[in-house]
C-alpha cells in the first residue's frame, strides 16, 4: 500500500455509489435497468454481501462474544493527548476539549450495518422539526423504509424475559404510557432463531453473490458492480458559471495498488457523517467555500448506559431453566416532549469498548439499559480536514471542533429509575454523528444552512448526491438508520427519474 500506484484503468456506470450502506437500495428503487457501480474501502465479511454478523448463532447463544466483533470493527477517528501519540489514530491538532473521543468508523462492506442493534423507532415530531419534507411525505417514506428493512415489533412477544421486563416497566408509575416493544429489523423463524437485518436486507437479490459482480477485472457491463477494498480517493468536478457537476471518481484497488477511474452520469456519496465530507473536500473542484455547510452542524447523541441484574421477583417469574434458550428482552422507553430521549432495554453487546462480562452474575438475568439524548444543532460544531496531515488510509485527517451545552441529568435520572424498577445496577458507564451533510429547503442562501436539498442533491450541483446519517437535519434521540433510509429512498426515486 505504500508503493506508487499503477496506471489507471477506466470503468463506466450510470450511477456511482461511494459506500455500501443504505443507499445501496438505489438499484432496487430505480425500477429500470441502470448500471450501478459501488465502491467501498472495506472487505466482504460473511456469505451475504452486507449481512449482519450476529446471524452467526454462536453470538445469539452468547451475546458477550459479539462485543469483540464490534471492538474489532470500530476504528477511532481522532485521538487526542500526547500519551496517545503512538496510536494510529493520534491527531496532534486535536484539542481534547473539542474532540468527539468515541467517534469511530466501521470499514467493511455494509459498514456499521453489519453489527448495528437493528432498532428502528420512528422519529417523533420533536425530532423532525427541521425536515424539509411534509409530515405526510415523511411518514410515507418512513413506512417504505420500514418495509424495506422488514421492521417488526412482535418478534419477541413470546419470549419470557421480554414479557417480564416489559411488564414491570409498564406497571411502574414513572413509565406508564412510555413503554413499548422496540421496533426491530429482525425476523424469527419457527425454530426461534433470529435473523438480524443488514444492508443485505436493503439490497435484496443484489446481496446474493451470483447477482453482484465483485470481480475487479471484469470487462462486462454488469448491472450491479461492487468493488470491495477499493478506496475512493476523490471526485473530479467541473464548475460552470451557475452550477457544478462531477463526472469521474478515482479509486485505488488496495489489493494491487491499481488506480481505477469510474465515469458516471450521477454519483451518491454515502461514506458516513465523517467519510462523506472527507472525500468531498479531497476532491478536485471542491473547496470549503464551494459547499459552505459541508462538515458543519455536526450533531451527536449523548449515550448513557448501565447494566442491571434483575431483582429476585423478576428472576423467579422468569425461572431458572438451564440451558436457557429464551431470547433477551427488546423494550423501548419512548421519546416524549417532556422527556426528549430514547431508551432501550435489551442485552446487546454492552461490554464492547474494553468492558468485560462480570462472572459473578448469571448472564440470563442481566439486562443492558442505553439511553440516548439529542444534541442541539449548532452550525459551529464541525469537523475539518487537513490535506497536509493524512490518516491511516491516506486521506485528510479529521479534526473535531465540537462543544456540548446540554445537561443530561434528567435523562440519567430516568435511566436510574428504570434500573431500580428492574433490579440492581452492576456496571454504570459514561455518541452517533449526524448533520455534516444535512439536507434542507431550497431558496436564497440555502447552502449556508444545509448541504443538499430534499432529494439529497447538493445545492447548485446537477448530479452530486449525499446519503447516510449525515443528511439528517434534526437533533434526534432515536436510532438514525430508519430516518436516513427514508431520505435515501426519496433520493433513489429522484435519481431513477432524472438520470
Beta strands, then each sheet from edge to edge (+ up, - down):
strand 1: 6-18
strand 2: 36-39
strand 3: 74-76
strand 4: 104-106
strand 5: 179-181
strand 6: 186-188
strand 7: 194-196
strand 8: 224-227
strand 9: 230-239
strand 10: 244-253
strand 11: 258-269
strand 12: 299-300
strand 13: 302-310
strand 14: 331-333
strand 15: 341-346
strand 16: 366-373
strand 17: 382-390
strand 18: 396-401
strand 19: 423-428
strand 20: 433-434
strand 21: 464-466
sheet 1: 8+ 2+ 1+ 11+ 10- 9+
sheet 2: 8+ 2+ 1+ 11+ 21+
sheet 3: 3+ 4-
sheet 4: 5+ 14- 15+ 16- 13+ 19-
sheet 5: 6+ 7-
sheet 6: 12+ 20-
sheet 7: 17+ 18-
end
